Amino acid sequence: VSIVLANSAYPECFEVEHDFTFDGAVGELTLTVHVPHPDTLPTEKAFKYTKASDSITSTSLPVKARKDRYATAVCQVALRTAHEIFEADRDGIVATLSMTVGVDAVDPATGRDHFVALVQLATDRVSFEALDLGRVDARATLDHLRAGVSKNPYDLVPVSNSRGVRG
């Protein structure tokens, strides 16, 4: 698992870190995935070079597009991570995966650092391998797998635990 996750390459501006434990008695991998804070990501939509002034100017991405892009990226990280784990485990040692994808942030109420869960997914190998990942929408797939997904990841609204991901 360490090797698979260490070889998972992401863009420089979107570094992802993983922590995990494995319970061999039941074959469950518990994984925490840390994604970058939305404020650290580029906000440019396009760049334009002006020859006359020899300058480069940028156009900002609208806020809605930034929010949509971040939400999509968080969902894609969850699916990609699950895929990489199950795909690399050819012997089927990992039977189930319990994953939380989130971001480290400062709690505005307390001023303390905390982890904000943006996606919570619990799935088994059979259910996940039945997916055709080349033809899915990441958010729709997480909904299909009954994952908990934040209603607004960009604004660090935590996933609601009211439904539960295994329920």
N, C-alpha and C positions, 0 to 999 in steps of 0.2 A: 504494500500500500504506500509506503514511504517513497519508493522508487517511482511508482506511477504518478503520484501527486507532485513529486519534485520535477518530473519531466513534462508536466502540464504547462506549456508556455503561453503566457498572456502578453499583451502589449505593455510596454514600459509604463504607460500612463494608467494601466489597470492591473496592478499587481494583486495576486490572490494568494492567500496563505491558508494552510490547513492544519488542524489538530484532530487527532482521532484516537479512539480506543477500539479494541476488538474483543468480543466475548466469544471465544471459541466453542464454549459449551452449547450455545444456541446459534452460532454463525452470524451474529449481528455486528456490523460495523457502525459505530457511532462517530459521526464526522461533524466538525465545526469548520465552516468556511468563512474566512474574513475577506470581504471585498473592500475596495477603496471607498472612502467618504465621497459623496457626490461633489463636494466643493473642490476636490483635488483634480477633477477631470477637466479636460479642455472644453471650452465653451464656444470655440470658433466654428462657424459653418463653412466658410470659404476664405481663401486668401487671394488677393489680387496684386499683381506687380504693375506699377506705373513707371514706365520707362523714362518719361520726361523728368520726374522728380527722383528717380532711382529709389523708390520706396515701395514697401509692401504694406498693404492695409488688410485688415480682416473684417469679416462680417460675423456678428455674433449669432449663435443659434438661438431661436426663440425659446423662452422658458418652457413652454409646453413640449417642444421637441426635446429639450434637455431632460425633462422629467420622463418622457416616453422612452428615450434612449437608455436612461439609467435603469428604469424598471425592466426593460427588455433584457439588458445585460445581466441583471441580477438573476432573472429567471433562466437565462441561457447558461449561466455559471452553474446553477443547480443541476440542470439536465446534463450538461457536459461532464460534471464531476461524477454523477451517478453512472453515466455511460462509461467513462474511463475506468471506474472501479470494476464494474461488472464485465466489461470487455477484457480487461487484463487478467481477471481471475478465471482462467480457462478450466480450472479444476472445480469450480463451484463452491469454494470454501466460504465465501461471503453469501449467505442465504438472504439476509435482509440488510437494508441500509436505513439508518436513521440520521438525517442530516439537517443541520441548521445553517443557513446562509445569513450573514449579517455584517454589520459594520461597527467598528469601535468609534464611539462618539462621547461627547460631554453631555451629561444630563442637565438640561437647562434649569431644572428645579433644584438640583443639589450641587451642581458645579463639579460633580465627580465623573470620572471616566466610567463608562459602562458599555456593554455589548447590546446592540439593537438587532433583534432577530427580524429579518425581512422575509425569509422563506423557511418553512419547516416541512420537511418531506420524510415520510416513512414509507418504504416500498420494499417489495420482495423481488427477487431475481426474475421469476416467471412473469410477473406483471410488467416489469420494466423491459424485459427482452421482447415482449409482444409488440412494443412500439416500433413504428417506422420513423426514426428520428429525422430522416432526410425530408420528411413531408409534414412536419408538425409546426405549430406555433407554440413557443415555449410556455407562455402563460396558460394557453388552453390545455396543454399536456399536464402541467402541474395541477390544474383544476381537475382534470380527468383522474389523476393519481390521488386526488383528495388532499393535496398539500395545502398548508396554510400559507397565504401570500399576502404581504402588506398591501393595503389599498393605496399607499403612497410612499414607495421606497425612497424617492428623492428627498422628501421632507422628513425622512427617518421615522415614519409612523410604524411602530412595531406590528408584527403579525398578530392577529387576534387569536387567542388560544381558546375561544369559546367553543369551537367545533371539535378541536382535536384532530390531529392528522391521521390517527388510526381508526377513528370512529366511524 
